[in-house]
Amino acid sequence: MPDPRLLTTENLTRTVDGETLVADVSIEVRAEEVFVVFGPSGSGKTSLLRLLNRLDEPTSGAVRLGGTDYRTIAPRTLRQRVGWVPQAPTLVGGTVAENVAWGPTLRDEPVDTEQLHELLDRLGLSGFADRDADRLSGGEAQRVAIARTLFNDPDVVLLDEPASSLDAQAAERVESLLADVMDAYALTAVLVTHDADRARRLGRRGVRMEGGRVVRRGKSTDVVDASASS
């Protein structure tokens, strides 16, 4: 039976210029769940996320993907398997379809246009394939960024406050569509957020971070409620 712990860290630590950004963090992310990393700004959430696909290098500790030490996986392959959706999207010049297909195009792989259009439909972007990416609203651009990551067929999706840069209406739309597509494709995700309501709505389990350390772990509702009562 395959290991249900798709992504794990063991005593993961990162220190830069004497400052510890992430300290001895051990987590287990199970297949087909949304794992929440919750905490205030500056608590180390994004620093942890960047370690999970080697955008930054750990000072010590280990990360395993499907039981395999991720240092044995080529960085380009790792970042395909552990996709990243940033707070603010950075799209390339061209159409929406060209942005979504960016990964396979760089790898000289065929582009499944039927799958591309299905993904755009699920993210509320039906008919957008030929639209110039420069003409998108903030919420539309963020959904294209999500589609671009998902089109790489990652094992795990890292979501770094994916709606925090949007106004309330656009954020609600992105969150709703994201929840729908994650459920439809049975995706595994790590969601970084400081928003308690978002953590409750989207997450199943998680951790609360303060000062680079995990100070609480369990169901996402318990992690958030512990924060509120402290």
C-alpha positions in Angstrom: 0.0 0.0 0.0 1.4 3.4 -1.0 2.5 5.8 1.8 -0.4 8.2 2.4 2.0 10.8 3.6 2.8 12.5 0.3 5.0 15.3 1.5 6.9 15.2 4.8 9.5 17.4 6.5 11.8 16.3 9.4 13.2 19.0 11.7 13.4 21.4 8.7 15.4 24.5 9.6 16.7 27.5 7.7 19.0 30.1 9.1 20.2 33.2 7.2 22.8 35.6 8.6 22.2 34.3 12.1 18.4 34.7 12.0 16.4 31.5 12.1 13.5 31.7 9.7 12.2 28.2 10.1 13.1 26.1 13.2 12.8 22.3 13.5 9.5 22.0 11.5 8.2 18.5 11.0 4.9 18.1 9.1 3.1 15.3 7.2 0.9 16.2 4.3 -1.4 13.4 3.3 -2.6 12.7 -0.2 -5.7 14.6 -1.4 -5.9 16.9 1.6 -5.5 20.7 2.0 -2.9 21.2 4.8 -3.0 24.6 6.3 0.0 26.6 7.5 -1.6 29.3 9.6 -0.1 32.2 11.5 0.5 36.0 11.5 2.8 37.9 9.1 6.4 37.2 9.8 5.8 33.8 11.5 7.8 31.9 8.9 4.9 30.5 6.8 6.2 31.6 3.4 9.8 30.7 4.4 8.6 27.2 5.1 6.7 27.0 1.8 9.8 28.1 -0.2 11.7 25.2 1.4 9.2 22.6 0.2 10.3 22.8 -3.5 13.8 24.1 -2.9 13.2 27.7 -3.9 15.4 28.1 -0.8 17.8 25.6 0.7 17.4 24.3 4.2 20.2 24.7 6.7 19.3 21.3 8.2 16.6 18.7 8.2 14.9 16.8 5.3 12.0 17.0 2.9 10.6 13.8 1.4 8.2 13.6 -1.5 6.5 10.2 -1.7 9.1 8.9 0.7 12.0 10.1 -1.5 14.5 12.7 -0.3 13.9 15.6 -2.5 17.6 16.4 -2.9 17.8 13.3 -5.2 15.2 14.8 -7.5 16.4 17.3 -10.2 15.2 20.8 -9.3 13.3 21.3 -12.5 11.4 18.0 -12.0 10.8 18.8 -8.3 9.2 22.1 -9.1 7.0 20.4 -11.7 5.9 17.9 -9.1 5.6 20.4 -6.3 3.9 23.4 -7.9 3.8 26.9 -6.6 1.1 29.5 -6.7 2.4 32.9 -5.4 0.5 35.7 -3.7 0.7 37.9 -6.8 0.8 36.3 -10.3 3.5 36.9 -12.8 2.3 36.1 -16.2 4.3 36.0 -19.4 3.5 38.1 -22.5 1.0 36.4 -24.8 -2.4 34.7 -24.5 -4.0 33.0 -21.5 -3.6 29.6 -23.3 0.2 30.3 -23.8 0.5 31.1 -20.1 -1.3 28.0 -19.0 0.8 25.8 -21.3 4.0 27.5 -20.3 5.4 24.5 -18.5 4.9 21.8 -21.1 6.0 24.3 -23.8 9.3 24.8 -22.0 9.8 21.0 -21.7 8.9 20.5 -25.4 6.0 18.4 -24.5 2.7 18.2 -26.4 -0.1 20.4 -25.1 -3.4 18.8 -24.4 -5.7 21.6 -25.5 -8.9 19.7 -24.4 -7.5 19.5 -20.9 -6.4 23.1 -21.0 -9.9 24.3 -21.9 -11.5 22.1 -19.3 -9.2 23.5 -16.6 -10.0 27.1 -17.7 -13.7 26.3 -17.6 -13.4 25.0 -14.1 -11.7 28.2 -13.0 -14.4 30.4 -14.5 -12.3 31.3 -17.5 -14.3 29.8 -20.3 -13.6 31.6 -23.6 -10.4 33.2 -22.2 -7.9 31.0 -24.0 -7.1 33.6 -26.7 -7.3 36.7 -24.5 -4.2 38.7 -24.0 -2.8 38.1 -20.5 -2.1 41.9 -20.2 -5.9 42.5 -20.3 -6.9 40.5 -17.3 -8.1 41.7 -14.0 -6.3 40.8 -10.8 -8.6 38.0 -10.0 -8.5 36.6 -13.6 -4.7 36.8 -13.6 -4.6 34.8 -10.3 -6.8 32.2 -11.7 -4.6 31.9 -14.8 -1.6 31.5 -12.5 -3.5 28.7 -10.7 -4.3 27.0 -14.0 -0.7 27.3 -15.1 0.5 25.5 -12.0 -2.2 22.8 -12.2 -1.6 22.2 -15.9 1.8 20.8 -14.9 -0.1 18.0 -13.1 1.8 18.4 -9.8 1.8 15.9 -7.0 1.4 18.8 -4.5 0.4 22.4 -4.9 1.9 25.1 -2.7 -0.5 28.0 -2.2 1.0 31.2 -0.8 -1.9 33.4 0.3 -3.4 33.1 -3.2 -6.2 35.5 -2.7 -4.5 38.0 -0.3 -3.7 40.6 -3.0 -7.3 40.8 -4.3 -10.3 42.7 -3.2 -12.9 40.9 -1.2 -15.2 40.0 -4.1 -12.3 38.7 -6.3 -10.8 36.8 -3.4 -14.1 35.1 -2.7 -14.4 34.1 -6.3 -10.9 32.7 -6.5 -11.3 30.8 -3.3 -14.6 29.3 -4.4 -13.3 28.2 -7.8 -10.0 26.9 -6.2 -11.9 24.8 -3.7 -14.0 23.4 -6.6 -11.1 22.5 -8.8 -9.1 21.0 -6.0 -12.0 18.8 -5.1 -12.7 17.8 -8.7 -9.0 16.8 -9.3 -8.5 15.3 -5.8 -5.5 17.6 -5.4 -3.0 17.7 -2.5 -2.1 21.2 -1.3 -0.3 23.1 1.3 -2.1 26.4 1.9 -0.3 29.3 3.7 -2.7 31.9 5.1 -3.2 34.3 7.9 -6.9 34.4 7.3 -8.7 32.3 9.9 -12.0 32.0 7.9 -10.1 30.8 4.8 -8.2 28.3 6.8 -11.4 26.9 8.3 -13.1 26.7 4.9 -10.4 25.2 2.8 -8.2 23.2 5.2 -8.5 19.8 6.8 -5.5 19.7 9.0 -2.6 22.0 9.7 -0.2 23.8 11.9 0.0 27.2 13.5 3.4 28.9 13.3 5.0 31.6 15.4 8.6 32.8 15.2 9.5 30.1 12.7 8.3 27.3 14.9 5.2 25.1 14.9 3.3 25.9 18.1 0.1 24.0 17.4 -1.0 21.2 15.1 -4.2 19.3 14.5 -7.5 20.0 12.6 -7.4 23.3 10.9 -10.4 24.6 13.0 -8.5 23.7 16.2 -5.3 25.4 15.0 -7.2 28.6 14.1 -9.3 28.6 17.3 -6.2 28.1 19.4 -4.8 31.3 17.8 -8.0 33.2 18.5 -8.1 32.3 22.2 -4.4 32.9 22.9 
